[in-house]
Amino acid sequence: MNDCIIRGDLANVRVGRHCVVKSRSVIRPPFKKFSKGVAFFPLHIGDHVFIEEDCVVNAAQIGSYVHVGKNCVIGRRCVLKDCCKILDNTVLPPETVVP
């Protein structure tokens, strides 16, 4: 879609088959701050994932068959397991696990 950003220059971002990222969404690999700087970690997105408009995703892992609603913020190092739905306007704090 238009105006999507996937920051594969920071760390590996693997996107599965049949995924859709809608307009104005940003996907960044998760990071952790250390005393000597910042380290980025890989992000894995499973198959059949749908990310709606205006989302910011910093997750560590997104399973298969996941739907992320409009205007969501997925915090650093979150894990979204298979077959879950994140409703519109949801903000997940860092390191949240959604079963």
Biopython code that builds the backbone (N, CA, C, O; Angstrom):
import numpy as np
from Bio.PDB.StructureBuilder import StructureBuilder

atoms = [
    (1, "MET", "N", (0.831, -1.181, 0.000)),
    (1, "MET", "CA", (0.000, 0.000, 0.000)),
    (1, "MET", "C", (0.883, 1.254, 0.000)),
    (1, "MET", "O", (2.110, 1.153, 0.000)),
    (2, "ASN", "N", (0.269, 2.408, 0.000)),
    (2, "ASN", "CA", (0.997, 3.670, -0.076)),
    (2, "ASN", "C", (1.573, 4.077, 1.270)),
    (2, "ASN", "O", (0.959, 3.868, 2.317)),
    (3, "ASP", "N", (2.767, 4.664, 1.223)),
    (3, "ASP", "CA", (3.396, 5.294, 2.379)),
    (3, "ASP", "C", (3.662, 4.336, 3.535)),
    (3, "ASP", "O", (3.613, 4.750, 4.694)),
    (4, "CYS", "N", (3.938, 3.093, 3.253)),
    (4, "CYS", "CA", (4.336, 2.140, 4.298)),
    (4, "CYS", "C", (5.845, 2.193, 4.458)),
    (4, "CYS", "O", (6.574, 2.431, 3.496)),
    (5, "ILE", "N", (6.308, 1.969, 5.685)),
    (5, "ILE", "CA", (7.744, 1.932, 5.949)),
    (5, "ILE", "C", (8.047, 0.638, 6.683)),
    (5, "ILE", "O", (7.463, 0.356, 7.729)),
    (6, "ILE", "N", (8.967, -0.151, 6.130)),
    (6, "ILE", "CA", (9.463, -1.354, 6.797)),
    (6, "ILE", "C", (10.963, -1.170, 6.947)),
    (6, "ILE", "O", (11.691, -1.178, 5.954)),
    (7, "ARG", "N", (11.438, -1.004, 8.183)),
    (7, "ARG", "CA", (12.829, -0.656, 8.455)),
    (7, "ARG", "C", (13.726, -1.900, 8.486)),
    (7, "ARG", "O", (14.202, -2.301, 9.548)),
    (8, "GLY", "N", (13.947, -2.489, 7.346)),
    (8, "GLY", "CA", (14.831, -3.639, 7.228)),
    (8, "GLY", "C", (16.298, -3.274, 7.294)),
    (8, "GLY", "O", (17.148, -4.163, 7.336)),
    (9, "ASP", "N", (16.618, -1.989, 7.303)),
    (9, "ASP", "CA", (18.016, -1.567, 7.399)),
    (9, "ASP", "C", (18.542, -1.628, 8.830)),
    (9, "ASP", "O", (19.755, -1.597, 9.034)),
    (10, "LEU", "N", (17.664, -1.713, 9.818)),
    (10, "LEU", "CA", (18.086, -1.746, 11.220)),
    (10, "LEU", "C", (18.404, -3.164, 11.682)),
    (10, "LEU", "O", (19.364, -3.374, 12.423)),
    (11, "ALA", "N", (17.610, -4.129, 11.253)),
    (11, "ALA", "CA", (17.805, -5.552, 11.566)),
    (11, "ALA", "C", (16.960, -6.346, 10.578)),
    (11, "ALA", "O", (16.166, -5.773, 9.831)),
    (12, "ASN", "N", (17.131, -7.663, 10.577)),
    (12, "ASN", "CA", (16.359, -8.509, 9.669)),
    (12, "ASN", "C", (14.872, -8.436, 9.986)),
    (12, "ASN", "O", (14.463, -8.527, 11.143)),
    (13, "VAL", "N", (14.074, -8.270, 8.939)),
    (13, "VAL", "CA", (12.619, -8.310, 9.061)),
    (13, "VAL", "C", (12.141, -9.377, 8.079)),
    (13, "VAL", "O", (12.268, -9.213, 6.865)),
    (14, "ARG", "N", (11.592, -10.467, 8.607)),
    (14, "ARG", "CA", (11.074, -11.543, 7.760)),
    (14, "ARG", "C", (9.557, -11.455, 7.743)),
    (14, "ARG", "O", (8.906, -11.464, 8.787)),
    (15, "VAL", "N", (9.006, -11.368, 6.536)),
    (15, "VAL", "CA", (7.559, -11.265, 6.372)),
    (15, "VAL", "C", (7.085, -12.514, 5.641)),
    (15, "VAL", "O", (7.624, -12.871, 4.593)),
    (16, "GLY", "N", (6.078, -13.177, 6.198)),
    (16, "GLY", "CA", (5.553, -14.404, 5.613)),
    (16, "GLY", "C", (4.724, -14.160, 4.364)),
    (16, "GLY", "O", (4.670, -13.053, 3.829)),
    (17, "ARG", "N", (4.083, -15.223, 3.920)),
    (17, "ARG", "CA", (3.283, -15.164, 2.698)),
    (17, "ARG", "C", (1.913, -14.535, 2.959)),
    (17, "ARG", "O", (1.349, -14.649, 4.048)),
    (18, "HIS", "N", (1.404, -13.874, 1.935)),
    (18, "HIS", "CA", (0.050, -13.308, 1.920)),
    (18, "HIS", "C", (-0.186, -12.319, 3.065)),
    (18, "HIS", "O", (-1.222, -12.369, 3.729)),
    (19, "CYS", "N", (0.766, -11.433, 3.290)),
    (19, "CYS", "CA", (0.639, -10.393, 4.321)),
    (19, "CYS", "C", (0.266, -9.072, 3.660)),
    (19, "CYS", "O", (0.659, -8.796, 2.526)),
    (20, "VAL", "N", (-0.495, -8.263, 4.385)),
    (20, "VAL", "CA", (-0.917, -6.952, 3.887)),
    (20, "VAL", "C", (-0.578, -5.911, 4.944)),
    (20, "VAL", "O", (-0.926, -6.062, 6.115)),
    (21, "VAL", "N", (0.110, -4.845, 4.516)),
    (21, "VAL", "CA", (0.395, -3.703, 5.387)),
    (21, "VAL", "C", (-0.249, -2.495, 4.722)),
    (21, "VAL", "O", (0.132, -2.115, 3.615)),
    (22, "LYS", "N", (-1.219, -1.895, 5.391)),
    (22, "LYS", "CA", (-1.981, -0.805, 4.796)),
    (22, "LYS", "C", (-1.227, 0.530, 4.916)),
    (22, "LYS", "O", (-0.115, 0.583, 5.440)),
    (23, "SER", "N", (-1.844, 1.583, 4.429)),
    (23, "SER", "CA", (-1.223, 2.903, 4.293)),
    (23, "SER", "C", (-0.768, 3.497, 5.617)),
    (23, "SER", "O", (-1.397, 3.304, 6.657)),
    (24, "ARG", "N", (0.343, 4.224, 5.549)),
    (24, "ARG", "CA", (0.898, 5.005, 6.652)),
    (24, "ARG", "C", (1.277, 4.170, 7.875)),
    (24, "ARG", "O", (1.309, 4.696, 8.988)),
    (25, "SER", "N", (1.559, 2.901, 7.695)),
    (25, "SER", "CA", (2.002, 2.062, 8.809)),
    (25, "SER", "C", (3.516, 1.946, 8.795)),
    (25, "SER", "O", (4.144, 1.972, 7.737)),
    (26, "VAL", "N", (4.097, 1.817, 9.987)),
    (26, "VAL", "CA", (5.547, 1.705, 10.146)),
    (26, "VAL", "C", (5.849, 0.401, 10.874)),
    (26, "VAL", "O", (5.282, 0.121, 11.930)),
    (27, "ILE", "N", (6.746, -0.391, 10.298)),
    (27, "ILE", "CA", (7.183, -1.631, 10.933)),
    (27, "ILE", "C", (8.677, -1.510, 11.177)),
    (27, "ILE", "O", (9.465, -1.356, 10.244)),
    (28, "ARG", "N", (9.053, -1.581, 12.458)),
    (28, "ARG", "CA", (10.462, -1.473, 12.852)),
    (28, "ARG", "C", (10.829, -2.689, 13.683)),
    (28, "ARG", "O", (9.998, -3.187, 14.442)),
    (29, "PRO", "N", (12.055, -3.177, 13.554)),
    (29, "PRO", "CA", (12.480, -4.263, 14.437)),
    (29, "PRO", "C", (12.607, -3.752, 15.869)),
    (29, "PRO", "O", (12.851, -2.564, 16.084)),
    (30, "PRO", "N", (12.443, -4.638, 16.849)),
    (30, "PRO", "CA", (12.535, -4.204, 18.249)),
    (30, "PRO", "C", (13.962, -3.824, 18.613)),
    (30, "PRO", "O", (14.916, -4.268, 17.974)),
    (31, "PHE", "N", (14.101, -3.001, 19.643)),
    (31, "PHE", "CA", (15.426, -2.575, 20.076)),
    (31, "PHE", "C", (15.505, -2.604, 21.591)),
    (31, "PHE", "O", (14.491, -2.653, 22.287)),
    (32, "LYS", "N", (16.726, -2.571, 22.077)),
    (32, "LYS", "CA", (16.965, -2.483, 23.516)),
    (32, "LYS", "C", (18.116, -1.523, 23.733)),
    (32, "LYS", "O", (19.128, -1.578, 23.034)),
    (33, "LYS", "N", (17.952, -0.638, 24.714)),
    (33, "LYS", "CA", (18.996, 0.331, 25.035)),
    (33, "LYS", "C", (19.967, -0.267, 26.045)),
    (33, "LYS", "O", (19.560, -0.880, 27.032)),
    (34, "PHE", "N", (21.240, -0.081, 25.784)),
    (34, "PHE", "CA", (22.305, -0.485, 26.689)),
    (34, "PHE", "C", (23.130, 0.744, 27.035)),
    (34, "PHE", "O", (22.970, 1.796, 26.417)),
    (35, "SER", "N", (24.001, 0.617, 28.009)),
    (35, "SER", "CA", (24.830, 1.763, 28.404)),
    (35, "SER", "C", (25.751, 2.210, 27.269)),
    (35, "SER", "O", (26.137, 3.378, 27.211)),
    (36, "LYS", "N", (26.108, 1.289, 26.366)),
    (36, "LYS", "CA", (27.013, 1.640, 25.270)),
    (36, "LYS", "C", (26.295, 1.876, 23.946)),
    (36, "LYS", "O", (26.947, 2.036, 22.914)),
    (37, "GLY", "N", (24.982, 1.899, 23.960)),
    (37, "GLY", "CA", (24.264, 2.152, 22.715)),
    (37, "GLY", "C", (22.960, 1.386, 22.630)),
    (37, "GLY", "O", (22.365, 1.013, 23.641)),
    (38, "VAL", "N", (22.534, 1.164, 21.402)),
    (38, "VAL", "CA", (21.250, 0.517, 21.134)),
    (38, "VAL", "C", (21.497, -0.719, 20.273)),
    (38, "VAL", "O", (22.302, -0.684, 19.343)),
    (39, "ALA", "N", (20.802, -1.807, 20.587)),
    (39, "ALA", "CA", (20.883, -3.026, 19.776)),
    (39, "ALA", "C", (19.503, -3.326, 19.200)),
    (39, "ALA", "O", (18.498, -3.273, 19.908)),
    (40, "PHE", "N", (19.469, -3.640, 17.910)),
    (40, "PHE", "CA", (18.224, -4.020, 17.250)),
    (40, "PHE", "C", (18.189, -5.531, 17.093)),
    (40, "PHE", "O", (19.226, -6.166, 16.904)),
    (41, "PHE", "N", (16.984, -6.112, 17.171)),
    (41, "PHE", "CA", (16.803, -7.553, 17.094)),
    (41, "PHE", "C", (15.894, -7.886, 15.914)),
    (41, "PHE", "O", (15.101, -7.042, 15.496)),
    (42, "PRO", "N", (15.992, -9.095, 15.372)),
    (42, "PRO", "CA", (15.169, -9.465, 14.212)),
    (42, "PRO", "C", (13.676, -9.459, 14.534)),
    (42, "PRO", "O", (13.268, -9.653, 15.679)),
    (43, "LEU", "N", (12.885, -9.234, 13.507)),
    (43, "LEU", "CA", (11.425, -9.263, 13.608)),
    (43, "LEU", "C", (10.915, -10.311, 12.633)),
    (43, "LEU", "O", (11.279, -10.301, 11.457)),
    (44, "HIS", "N", (10.075, -11.215, 13.118)),
    (44, "HIS", "CA", (9.484, -12.240, 12.261)),
    (44, "HIS", "C", (7.974, -12.061, 12.232)),
    (44, "HIS", "O", (7.317, -12.031, 13.273)),
    (45, "ILE", "N", (7.432, -11.943, 11.023)),
    (45, "ILE", "CA", (5.991, -11.832, 10.821)),
    (45, "ILE", "C", (5.546, -13.080, 10.065)),
    (45, "ILE", "O", (6.100, -13.403, 9.014)),
    (46, "GLY", "N", (4.551, -13.778, 10.598)),
    (46, "GLY", "CA", (4.076, -15.029, 10.004)),
    (46, "GLY", "C", (3.252, -14.817, 8.742)),
    (46, "GLY", "O", (3.246, -13.733, 8.159)),
    (47, "ASP", "N", (2.559, -15.870, 8.334)),
    (47, "ASP", "CA", (1.733, -15.854, 7.127)),
    (47, "ASP", "C", (0.342, -15.284, 7.426)),
    (47, "ASP", "O", (-0.151, -15.374, 8.550)),
    (48, "HIS", "N", (-0.272, -14.702, 6.409)),
    (48, "HIS", "CA", (-1.653, -14.208, 6.474)),
    (48, "HIS", "C", (-1.848, -13.180, 7.596)),
    (48, "HIS", "O", (-2.804, -13.263, 8.368)),
    (49, "VAL", "N", (-0.945, -12.228, 7.673)),
    (49, "VAL", "CA", (-1.034, -11.150, 8.666)),
    (49, "VAL", "C", (-1.569, -9.903, 7.968)),
    (49, "VAL", "O", (-1.136, -9.567, 6.865)),
    (50, "PHE", "N", (-2.511, -9.219, 8.615)),
    (50, "PHE", "CA", (-3.126, -8.015, 8.062)),
    (50, "PHE", "C", (-2.921, -6.884, 9.055)),
    (50, "PHE", "O", (-3.411, -6.947, 10.182)),
    (51, "ILE", "N", (-2.195, -5.845, 8.638)),
    (51, "ILE", "CA", (-1.942, -4.679, 9.485)),
    (51, "ILE", "C", (-2.649, -3.488, 8.847)),
    (51, "ILE", "O", (-2.344, -3.103, 7.718)),
    (52, "GLU", "N", (-3.593, -2.912, 9.582)),
    (52, "GLU", "CA", (-4.420, -1.814, 9.064)),
    (52, "GLU", "C", (-3.633, -0.498, 8.982)),
    (52, "GLU", "O", (-2.424, -0.475, 9.214)),
    (53, "GLU", "N", (-4.333, 0.595, 8.650)),
    (53, "GLU", "CA", (-3.729, 1.912, 8.465)),
    (53, "GLU", "C", (-3.213, 2.501, 9.775)),
    (53, "GLU", "O", (-3.718, 2.195, 10.855)),
    (54, "ASP", "N", (-2.193, 3.353, 9.653)),
    (54, "ASP", "CA", (-1.688, 4.209, 10.736)),
    (54, "ASP", "C", (-1.197, 3.425, 11.954)),
    (54, "ASP", "O", (-1.394, 3.868, 13.086)),
    (55, "CYS", "N", (-0.571, 2.287, 11.745)),
    (55, "CYS", "CA", (-0.049, 1.480, 12.856)),
    (55, "CYS", "C", (1.455, 1.665, 12.986)),
    (55, "CYS", "O", (2.152, 1.933, 12.007)),
    (56, "VAL", "N", (1.941, 1.515, 14.212)),
    (56, "VAL", "CA", (3.375, 1.482, 14.485)),
    (56, "VAL", "C", (3.651, 0.152, 15.171)),
    (56, "VAL", "O", (3.096, -0.134, 16.232)),
    (57, "VAL", "N", (4.507, -0.655, 14.567)),
    (57, "VAL", "CA", (4.778, -2.001, 15.070)),
    (57, "VAL", "C", (6.256, -2.115, 15.409)),
    (57, "VAL", "O", (7.114, -1.938, 14.544)),
    (58, "ASN", "N", (6.553, -2.413, 16.678)),
    (58, "ASN", "CA", (7.921, -2.665, 17.143)),
    (58, "ASN", "C", (8.033, -4.063, 17.746)),
    (58, "ASN", "O", (8.908, -4.305, 18.578)),
    (59, "ALA", "N", (7.177, -4.969, 17.346)),
    (59, "ALA", "CA", (7.093, -6.298, 17.952)),
    (59, "ALA", "C", (8.337, -7.127, 17.658)),
    (59, "ALA", "O", (9.071, -6.859, 16.707)),
    (60, "ALA", "N", (8.560, -8.143, 18.496)),
    (60, "ALA", "CA", (9.624, -9.107, 18.248)),
    (60, "ALA", "C", (9.129, -10.216, 17.331)),
    (60, "ALA", "O", (9.877, -10.728, 16.498)),
    (61, "GLN", "N", (7.859, -10.580, 17.491)),
    (61, "GLN", "CA", (7.301, -11.663, 16.690)),
    (61, "GLN", "C", (5.800, -11.474, 16.534)),
    (61, "GLN", "O", (5.096, -11.129, 17.484)),
    (62, "ILE", "N", (5.326, -11.709, 15.313)),
    (62, "ILE", "CA", (3.897, -11.727, 15.032)),
    (62, "ILE", "C", (3.614, -13.070, 14.375)),
    (62, "ILE", "O", (4.198, -13.399, 13.342)),
    (63, "GLY", "N", (2.723, -13.838, 14.971)),
    (63, "GLY", "CA", (2.402, -15.163, 14.448)),
    (63, "GLY", "C", (1.579, -15.092, 13.172)),
    (63, "GLY", "O", (1.396, -14.021, 12.593)),
    (64, "SER", "N", (1.089, -16.242, 12.747)),
    (64, "SER", "CA", (0.265, -16.332, 11.541)),
    (64, "SER", "C", (-1.201, -16.046, 11.866)),
    (64, "SER", "O", (-1.650, -16.228, 12.998)),
    (65, "TYR", "N", (-1.930, -15.597, 10.852)),
    (65, "TYR", "CA", (-3.368, -15.313, 10.962)),
    (65, "TYR", "C", (-3.661, -14.268, 12.041)),
    (65, "TYR", "O", (-4.542, -14.454, 12.880)),
    (66, "VAL", "N", (-2.908, -13.168, 12.002)),
    (66, "VAL", "CA", (-3.064, -12.079, 12.973)),
    (66, "VAL", "C", (-3.638, -10.867, 12.245)),
    (66, "VAL", "O", (-3.252, -10.568, 11.115)),
    (67, "HIS", "N", (-4.564, -10.175, 12.906)),
    (67, "HIS", "CA", (-5.148, -8.948, 12.369)),
    (67, "HIS", "C", (-4.886, -7.828, 13.368)),
    (67, "HIS", "O", (-5.299, -7.909, 14.525)),
    (68, "VAL", "N", (-4.195, -6.779, 12.913)),
    (68, "VAL", "CA", (-3.918, -5.607, 13.746)),
    (68, "VAL", "C", (-4.805, -4.482, 13.234)),
    (68, "VAL", "O", (-4.719, -4.105, 12.065)),
    (69, "GLY", "N", (-5.657, -3.945, 14.100)),
    (69, "GLY", "CA", (-6.621, -2.921, 13.717)),
    (69, "GLY", "C", (-5.993, -1.572, 13.404)),
    (69, "GLY", "O", (-4.778, -1.401, 13.502)),
    (70, "LYS", "N", (-6.829, -0.623, 13.031)),
    (70, "LYS", "CA", (-6.378, 0.715, 12.653)),
    (70, "LYS", "C", (-5.817, 1.468, 13.854)),
    (70, "LYS", "O", (-6.293, 1.326, 14.980)),
    (71, "ASN", "N", (-4.782, 2.280, 13.580)),
    (71, "ASN", "CA", (-4.226, 3.218, 14.555)),
    (71, "ASN", "C", (-3.731, 2.524, 15.827)),
    (71, "ASN", "O", (-3.938, 3.030, 16.930)),
    (72, "CYS", "N", (-3.085, 1.378, 15.677)),
    (72, "CYS", "CA", (-2.550, 0.638, 16.829)),
    (72, "CYS", "C", (-1.064, 0.913, 16.999)),
    (72, "CYS", "O", (-0.357, 1.220, 16.039)),
    (73, "VAL", "N", (-0.608, 0.796, 18.234)),
    (73, "VAL", "CA", (0.820, 0.868, 18.544)),
    (73, "VAL", "C", (1.183, -0.425, 19.259)),
    (73, "VAL", "O", (0.660, -0.721, 20.334)),
    (74, "ILE", "N", (2.075, -1.184, 18.661)),
    (74, "ILE", "CA", (2.548, -2.438, 19.241)),
    (74, "ILE", "C", (3.943, -2.154, 19.783)),
    (74, "ILE", "O", (4.870, -1.900, 19.014)),
    (75, "GLY", "N", (4.095, -2.196, 21.099)),
    (75, "GLY", "CA", (5.336, -1.792, 21.765)),
    (75, "GLY", "C", (6.518, -2.707, 21.496)),
    (75, "GLY", "O", (6.387, -3.770, 20.889)),
    (76, "ARG", "N", (7.688, -2.257, 21.970)),
    (76, "ARG", "CA", (8.940, -2.991, 21.752)),
    (76, "ARG", "C", (8.876, -4.406, 22.307)),
    (76, "ARG", "O", (8.374, -4.650, 23.404)),
    (77, "ARG", "N", (9.395, -5.315, 21.521)),
    (77, "ARG", "CA", (9.579, -6.724, 21.900)),
    (77, "ARG", "C", (8.279, -7.412, 22.303)),
    (77, "ARG", "O", (8.310, -8.374, 23.071)),
    (78, "CYS", "N", (7.146, -6.945, 21.806)),
    (78, "CYS", "CA", (5.876, -7.648, 22.033)),
    (78, "CYS", "C", (5.842, -8.917, 21.189)),
    (78, "CYS", "O", (6.488, -9.006, 20.146)),
    (79, "VAL", "N", (5.085, -9.883, 21.655)),
    (79, "VAL", "CA", (4.883, -11.128, 20.916)),
    (79, "VAL", "C", (3.384, -11.309, 20.711)),
    (79, "VAL", "O", (2.624, -11.393, 21.675)),
    (80, "LEU", "N", (2.966, -11.369, 19.454)),
    (80, "LEU", "CA", (1.576, -11.642, 19.109)),
    (80, "LEU", "C", (1.536, -13.069, 18.577)),
    (80, "LEU", "O", (2.077, -13.347, 17.507)),
    (81, "LYS", "N", (0.906, -13.966, 19.308)),
    (81, "LYS", "CA", (0.873, -15.375, 18.904)),
    (81, "LYS", "C", (-0.139, -15.578, 17.783)),
    (81, "LYS", "O", (-0.840, -14.644, 17.394)),
    (82, "ASP", "N", (-0.211, -16.801, 17.265)),
    (82, "ASP", "CA", (-1.078, -17.128, 16.137)),
    (82, "ASP", "C", (-2.552, -16.846, 16.444)),
    (82, "ASP", "O", (-3.003, -16.960, 17.584)),
    (83, "CYS", "N", (-3.282, -16.476, 15.399)),
    (83, "CYS", "CA", (-4.745, -16.358, 15.423)),
    (83, "CYS", "C", (-5.253, -15.358, 16.461)),
    (83, "CYS", "O", (-6.197, -15.662, 17.190)),
    (84, "CYS", "N", (-4.653, -14.185, 16.541)),
    (84, "CYS", "CA", (-5.173, -13.176, 17.466)),
    (84, "CYS", "C", (-5.587, -11.929, 16.681)),
    (84, "CYS", "O", (-5.152, -11.708, 15.551)),
    (85, "LYS", "N", (-6.435, -11.131, 17.313)),
    (85, "LYS", "CA", (-6.912, -9.891, 16.705)),
    (85, "LYS", "C", (-6.683, -8.760, 17.690)),
    (85, "LYS", "O", (-7.097, -8.835, 18.847)),
    (86, "ILE", "N", (-6.020, -7.708, 17.220)),
    (86, "ILE", "CA", (-5.790, -6.506, 18.012)),
    (86, "ILE", "C", (-6.800, -5.467, 17.518)),
    (86, "ILE", "O", (-6.798, -5.106, 16.341)),
    (87, "LEU", "N", (-7.650, -4.996, 18.408)),
    (87, "LEU", "CA", (-8.718, -4.074, 18.018)),
    (87, "LEU", "C", (-8.176, -2.690, 17.677)),
    (87, "LEU", "O", (-7.051, -2.348, 18.040)),
    (88, "ASP", "N", (-8.983, -1.898, 16.978)),
    (88, "ASP", "CA", (-8.606, -0.537, 16.586)),
    (88, "ASP", "C", (-8.204, 0.293, 17.808)),
    (88, "ASP", "O", (-8.762, 0.129, 18.893)),
    (89, "ASN", "N", (-7.225, 1.187, 17.616)),
    (89, "ASN", "CA", (-6.764, 2.150, 18.622)),
    (89, "ASN", "C", (-6.169, 1.501, 19.873)),
    (89, "ASN", "O", (-6.191, 2.101, 20.948)),
    (90, "THR", "N", (-5.644, 0.296, 19.745)),
    (90, "THR", "CA", (-5.024, -0.394, 20.879)),
    (90, "THR", "C", (-3.564, 0.016, 21.000)),
    (90, "THR", "O", (-2.862, 0.145, 19.997)),
    (91, "VAL", "N", (-3.109, 0.220, 22.235)),
    (91, "VAL", "CA", (-1.700, 0.476, 22.516)),
    (91, "VAL", "C", (-1.210, -0.634, 23.434)),
    (91, "VAL", "O", (-1.683, -0.765, 24.563)),
    (92, "LEU", "N", (-0.256, -1.437, 22.948)),
    (92, "LEU", "CA", (0.321, -2.507, 23.761)),
    (92, "LEU", "C", (1.643, -2.023, 24.340)),
    (92, "LEU", "O", (2.510, -1.582, 23.585)),
    (93, "PRO", "N", (1.823, -2.092, 25.655)),
    (93, "PRO", "CA", (3.091, -1.673, 26.250)),
    (93, "PRO", "C", (4.214, -2.642, 25.881)),
    (93, "PRO", "O", (3.945, -3.756, 25.431)),
    (94, "PRO", "N", (5.460, -2.230, 26.066)),
    (94, "PRO", "CA", (6.593, -3.092, 25.713)),
    (94, "PRO", "C", (6.535, -4.447, 26.416)),
    (94, "PRO", "O", (6.079, -4.569, 27.553)),
    (95, "GLU", "N", (7.017, -5.456, 25.693)),
    (95, "GLU", "CA", (7.181, -6.827, 26.182)),
    (95, "GLU", "C", (5.863, -7.511, 26.545)),
    (95, "GLU", "O", (5.851, -8.414, 27.381)),
    (96, "THR", "N", (4.765, -7.100, 25.935)),
    (96, "THR", "CA", (3.473, -7.745, 26.140)),
    (96, "THR", "C", (3.399, -9.007, 25.282)),
    (96, "THR", "O", (3.866, -9.015, 24.143)),
    (97, "VAL", "N", (2.816, -10.065, 25.826)),
    (97, "VAL", "CA", (2.574, -11.293, 25.066)),
    (97, "VAL", "C", (1.066, -11.457, 24.920)),
    (97, "VAL", "O", (0.343, -11.502, 25.915)),
    (98, "VAL", "N", (0.594, -11.546, 23.678)),
    (98, "VAL", "CA", (-0.829, -11.729, 23.406)),
    (98, "VAL", "C", (-1.020, -13.178, 22.964)),
    (98, "VAL", "O", (-0.533, -13.562, 21.901)),
    (99, "PRO", "N", (-1.726, -13.995, 23.765)),
    (99, "PRO", "CA", (-1.871, -15.424, 23.417)),
    (99, "PRO", "C", (-2.801, -15.648, 22.240)),
    (99, "PRO", "O", (-3.020, -16.789, 21.834)),
]
sb = StructureBuilder()
sb.init_structure("model")
sb.init_model(0)
sb.init_chain("A")
sb.init_seg("    ")
for serial, (resi, resn, name, xyz) in enumerate(atoms, 1):
    if name == "N":
        sb.init_residue(resn, " ", resi, " ")
    sb.init_atom(name, np.array(xyz, "f"), 0.0, 1.0, " ", f" {name:<3s}", serial, name[0])
structure = sb.get_structure()
